[in-house]
Amino acid sequence: MIIKSLLSSMQCLLLVAPIGLMAAPLHALECPELISPSSIRVTDTAADWVPYVASPLYLHAAAPMYGPPEMRGDLTDFQEMRSKNEWSYTYALDGAFPDGKWLQCTYGEHNQVTLSRRLPDETAECKLTYRKGLKAGQHAIQIQCK
């Protein structure tokens, strides 16, 4: 009886294991924490004006988007969750994306500068979890896509 019970339990495990393996793996992505002052260039200024960049621009926000950055394809359909110290946004990325799925990271308190990269076409969902950063307007953002 004990052997029959053990065999039955092992069969259940074998049936359940393939289902878990078939789930889409999570891919952690990371936006750069900041854009350093030395990489910020101010050009085409009026004569006699000397540009100077005193501090870095810190990561402020991130989101998946439709198409490359010049298309400005912000996605407005997401689920929001909030707790005391963090908040998250989950975006479903199903449907047609003929110009690709992209991740946009924005810098500065008013999102003055963006860095973007294309996501794999098979990306189906991204969850972005925010926490306040150490600097004004800065956020630590954990990004998980599958």
C-alpha positions in Angstrom: 0.0 0.0 0.0 2.8 2.4 0.9 4.6 1.7 -2.4 1.3 2.2 -4.4 0.8 5.6 -2.6 4.4 6.6 -3.4 4.0 5.7 -7.0 0.8 7.7 -7.2 2.5 10.7 -5.7 5.4 10.5 -8.1 3.0 10.3 -11.0 1.3 13.5 -9.8 4.7 15.2 -9.6 5.5 14.1 -13.2 2.2 15.4 -14.4 2.6 18.8 -12.7 6.3 19.4 -13.5 5.9 19.8 -17.3 3.2 22.4 -16.8 5.5 24.6 -14.6 8.3 24.2 -17.2 6.0 25.4 -20.0 5.4 28.8 -18.3 7.1 31.7 -19.9 10.4 32.6 -18.1 10.7 36.0 -16.5 13.4 38.2 -17.9 14.8 40.9 -15.6 15.7 44.1 -17.4 17.5 47.0 -15.9 17.5 50.7 -16.8 20.8 52.5 -16.2 20.6 54.2 -12.8 21.7 57.6 -14.1 23.0 59.5 -17.1 26.4 61.0 -16.1 27.1 64.7 -16.5 30.0 63.8 -18.9 27.7 62.1 -21.3 25.3 65.1 -21.5 26.2 67.5 -24.3 24.7 70.9 -24.8 25.2 72.2 -28.3 24.0 75.0 -30.5 24.1 77.6 -27.7 24.2 81.3 -28.4 27.6 82.9 -28.9 29.5 83.7 -25.6 27.5 81.2 -23.6 29.4 78.3 -22.0 27.4 75.2 -21.2 28.0 73.3 -17.9 26.2 70.2 -16.6 26.6 70.0 -12.8 24.9 66.8 -11.9 23.7 63.5 -13.4 20.1 62.8 -14.5 18.6 60.1 -12.4 16.2 57.3 -13.4 12.7 58.6 -12.9 10.4 56.2 -14.8 10.2 53.3 -17.2 7.5 51.7 -19.3 7.1 49.5 -22.3 5.9 51.3 -25.4 4.7 50.7 -28.9 7.4 51.2 -31.5 10.7 53.1 -31.3 11.1 56.3 -29.2 10.5 58.7 -32.0 6.9 57.3 -32.4 6.1 58.2 -28.8 3.9 55.1 -28.5 3.0 55.4 -24.8 0.8 52.5 -23.6 -2.1 53.5 -21.5 -3.6 50.2 -20.6 -2.0 48.8 -17.4 -2.9 47.4 -14.0 -1.7 49.5 -11.0 -1.0 48.2 -7.5 0.2 50.3 -4.5 1.5 49.6 -1.1 3.2 51.8 1.5 6.7 51.7 0.1 6.3 50.6 -3.5 4.0 50.6 -6.4 3.8 48.6 -9.6 2.4 48.7 -13.2 1.7 45.6 -15.2 1.4 45.9 -19.0 -0.1 43.2 -21.2 1.8 43.2 -24.5 -0.4 41.0 -26.5 -1.9 42.0 -29.9 -0.1 43.4 -32.9 3.1 45.5 -32.5 4.3 45.8 -36.2 6.9 48.5 -35.1 8.1 46.4 -32.2 7.8 46.4 -28.4 10.2 48.7 -26.7 11.3 49.6 -23.2 11.7 53.3 -22.4 13.7 54.5 -19.4 13.3 58.2 -18.6 15.6 60.5 -16.7 15.2 63.8 -14.8 12.2 64.8 -12.6 10.2 65.7 -15.7 11.5 62.9 -18.0 13.7 65.2 -20.0 15.9 62.4 -21.5 15.0 58.9 -22.5 17.0 55.8 -23.3 15.1 53.0 -25.1 15.7 49.5 -26.3 13.7 47.0 -28.3 12.2 44.1 -26.5 12.0 40.6 -28.0 8.8 40.3 -30.1 7.6 37.3 -28.0 7.4 39.5 -24.8 3.9 39.1 -23.6 3.9 41.1 -20.3 6.1 43.5 -18.3 5.7 44.4 -14.6 7.6 47.4 -13.3 7.9 47.8 -9.6 9.0 51.2 -8.2 10.5 52.4 -5.0 11.7 55.9 -4.1 15.4 56.5 -4.7 17.9 58.4 -2.6 18.0 61.5 -4.8 15.1 63.9 -5.5 12.9 62.5 -8.2 14.9 59.3 -8.4 13.2 55.9 -8.5 14.6 52.4 -8.2 12.7 50.3 -10.7 12.6 46.5 -11.0 11.5 45.3 -14.4 10.3 41.8 -15.0 9.1 40.8 -18.5 7.9 37.4 -19.8 
